[in-house]
Amino acid sequence: MIRLSLLAAGLTLLVSSVSHAAAPPAVGYSNPVTAGYSADFPDPSMIKGRDGWWYAYSTGGPYAKDGHDGDSYKIARSRDLTHWEKVGSVFNATNRPTWADPNSGFWAPDIRYLDGKYVLYFTVPNTTTTPGDWDYAIGAATAPTPAGPWTDSGAPVVAPRPAAGGGFQWTIDPAEFTDSDGTRYLYWGSYNGGIHAVRLTPDGLRTVGAVTDVARDRFEGPYVVKHDGYYYLFGSSSNCCAGPTTGYAVFAGRSRSPLGPFLDRFGNDLNASRTGGTPVVASNGNRWVGTGHSSVVTDLSGQQWLAYHAVDRTDPFVTNSNGWLLRPMLLDRLDWIDGWPEVNAGAGPSESSKVSPVTTSSATAGNVRAEADVTGSGQGVSARGVTAVLSQGHLKVTNSVGFTRSVPVPLDAPGNIALEVRGNQATAVFSEDRLGDPLATVQLPALGGGTAAPMGGAGNFSVAPLYKPVTRAAPTPRIGSVDGRYSDEFTNGLGAGWTWRNVSPDATVTNGELQWKTEANDLTDNNTAAKASLLLRDQPTGNFVVETKLHLDVGTDTVRNYQQAGLLVYLDDENWMRLDHVAGGTGRFIEFGKRMRFTPVGAPSVVTFGGAMIGPPAETTWLRLAHDVVPQTGEHRYRAASSTDGKHWVWGAAWTLPAGTTPRIGLVSQGSSAQTEAQYGKATAQFEYFRVTR
């Protein structure tokens, strides 16, 4: 995606030889885009087939809301990316991998087009290759078409990997990436083991060399694209499947190497104990929570879109159940703001969009994108006086005055040439599968007008107006002036307005700060929730932001489960939110957790808890919760943010509480355990202030 200057007016583009009848793009669509086809479509992966259809693949599950119909592994297809129809399943009794346990399902597909064939990477959670259960492994199947028939490669691409503490790492969620030098990589991993990368053989079916750890065990569902010279690793974080409190969200880091290190916007490593990650999409207070496990697709205008699954917090389960979760597929625009990917410029998941992906060719003037599938020398596209063709193993681009640039294509394989002309700059890209991993890129000036057309018998040709990049981020919450009626600087004991629920003997105000040792009681534990000490006060009406500056001495890399401290929004012990610096395993993170009682349709009520990750913590971390009222529902909405310097903030997920309730705000310091305290003692939370701004 290139941002370039505008060309002087007056140039005209003519369109000819398009493969589909010219038509204006459909206007508007609603999420989930799989509605009407399947109630469940988790872990989506997508590709544009060489037959002109888009294909999507997902983990198995039910088609029907009541769960009565399903497949072990789903394939769907679409002409417009927003309406999908059933193709069928990947595996059946005749082609099921022999090394998969007969009772095993198949998870998390990744689709590619490599060396003239379709390759589907898949997860087998239980194999016959070891005597153990849950010995996760990754396989690959090939097919001549996106619909199959699929032939398993005969053995795992990544075999089960023993875990240090016994059992097996979660060798799941594969994603392939081919670098511009032709080297193929496979990424995979999850919370038990972290995210890894390894080189693949040219056919993509076997691994080569050492495995590299690229992200902490805070992430799963990796996906890699290359953009403006950087490699971007997308990963999903937090719990995938907690009903209406599912905190799943997508984060990204970038690197100059496909093997990392991957750093977030502020330079934090995704592989560090205080784990980095720049938010790509997270819940925003509307219908959708659990926004994760993403892949990227490009429409005919060049605009990228993020395909991911989500949970409808108002109706998350299969009918008459309170645990069988439905995760349909959503599609939203992926923008690049100051070098970072953000869904809808940071506004988050949509319930509906006024603009649909461009999926049909149309006559256009001005900035343009033309593309076609190519199989041999002399094939390519032309637009605005520029030609881009495959020529004797090179991507050769020539403009209207005969200026030519040529770069080698490292793989002798069928692929796709996309030519974008924005203003007076032309950019041509050769890739195998249009999935964000270009093999060759050429830029040169575009100086004239001309016809857009395929060249040399190239197939699946299209032309469309070039997308207009969104470069301004959606606004973040406004920070007003401090309201002293609801704030406390802790300069002379606890100020007015505070109320204890179970006074903590370990909380004192000393040297202008509240010092509070982490207690063993925890609001998430039904056995100790009522005993937990809470420091609470009334919240103001209307919009406000509550902020605290917190030092928590939990260090890094040691296991201090689950000492934590931070901000609290509290209704009762079954309905609350907590924005904490948390020690979990050897990692440290900021978690925006929510607990609620929920009554599914036709089933008994349940209490669920889930957490959404925000930014990384530091020795001293600043925390914010921004409150407003959702206009459509009257719900209280709280959006979380964190900072490691008090100046640069990471804004993340939002949770809601019901309309008509009276939440209170405050502080907590809890989550310790006897085992942790025996080894390390209690942690001490030091709150420097509690400020409400309006």
HELIX and SHEET records of a PDB file:
HELIX    1   1 GLY A  243  THR A  245  5                                   3    
HELIX    2   2 ASN A  344  GLY A  346  5                                   3    
HELIX    3   3 GLY A  484  TYR A  486  5                                   3    
HELIX    4   4 ALA A  529  LYS A  531  5                                   3    
HELIX    5   5 ALA A  674  TYR A  680  1                                   7    
SHEET    1   A 6 LEU A  13  VAL A  15  0                                        
SHEET    2   A 6 GLY A 450  MET A 455  1                                        
SHEET    3   A 6 GLY A 380  ALA A 383 -1                                        
SHEET    4   A 6 VAL A 386  SER A 391 -1                                        
SHEET    5   A 6 HIS A 394  THR A 398 -1                                        
SHEET    6   A 6 THR A 404  PRO A 408 -1                                        
SHEET    1   B 2 TYR A  29  SER A  30  0                                        
SHEET    2   B 2 SER A 352  SER A 353 -1                                        
SHEET    1   C 4 SER A  45  LYS A  48  0                                        
SHEET    2   C 4 TRP A  54  PRO A  62 -1                                        
SHEET    3   C 4 GLY A  70  SER A  78 -1                                        
SHEET    4   C 4 GLU A  85  SER A  89 -1                                        
SHEET    1   D 4 TRP A 107  LEU A 114  0                                        
SHEET    2   D 4 LYS A 117  VAL A 124 -1                                        
SHEET    3   D 4 ALA A 137  ALA A 143 -1                                        
SHEET    4   D 4 THR A 151  ASP A 152 -1                                        
SHEET    1   E 4 ALA A 175  THR A 178  0                                        
SHEET    2   E 4 ARG A 184  SER A 190 -1                                        
SHEET    3   E 4 GLY A 194  LEU A 200 -1                                        
SHEET    4   E 4 THR A 207  ALA A 215 -1                                        
SHEET    1   F 4 PHE A 219  HIS A 227  0                                        
SHEET    2   F 4 TYR A 230  SER A 237 -1                                        
SHEET    3   F 4 ALA A 249  SER A 255 -1                                        
SHEET    4   F 4 THR A 278  VAL A 281 -1                                        
SHEET    1   G 4 TRP A 288  THR A 298  0                                        
SHEET    2   G 4 GLN A 304  ASP A 312 -1                                        
SHEET    3   G 4 MET A 329  ILE A 337 -1                                        
SHEET    4   G 4 TRP A 340  VAL A 343 -1                                        
SHEET    1   H 5 ALA A 440  PRO A 445  0                                        
SHEET    2   H 5 GLN A 425  SER A 431 -1                                        
SHEET    3   H 5 GLY A 415  ARG A 422 -1                                        
SHEET    4   H 5 VAL A 368  VAL A 374 -1                                        
SHEET    5   H 5 GLY A 459  PRO A 465 -1                                        
SHEET    1   I 7 THR A 499  ARG A 501  0                                        
SHEET    2   I 7 LEU A 534  ASP A 538 -1                                        
SHEET    3   I 7 ARG A 664  GLN A 670 -1                                        
SHEET    4   I 7 GLN A 564  ASP A 572 -1                                        
SHEET    5   I 7 ASN A 575  GLY A 584 -1                                        
SHEET    6   I 7 GLY A 587  PHE A 598 -1                                        
SHEET    7   I 7 VAL A 606  MET A 613 -1                                        
SHEET    1   J 7 ALA A 507  THR A 510  0                                        
SHEET    2   J 7 GLU A 513  LYS A 517 -1                                        
SHEET    3   J 7 THR A 684  THR A 693 -1                                        
SHEET    4   J 7 PHE A 544  LEU A 552 -1                                        
SHEET    5   J 7 THR A 620  VAL A 629 -1                                        
SHEET    6   J 7 HIS A 636  SER A 643 -1                                        
SHEET    7   J 7 TRP A 649  LEU A 657 -1                                        
END                                                                             
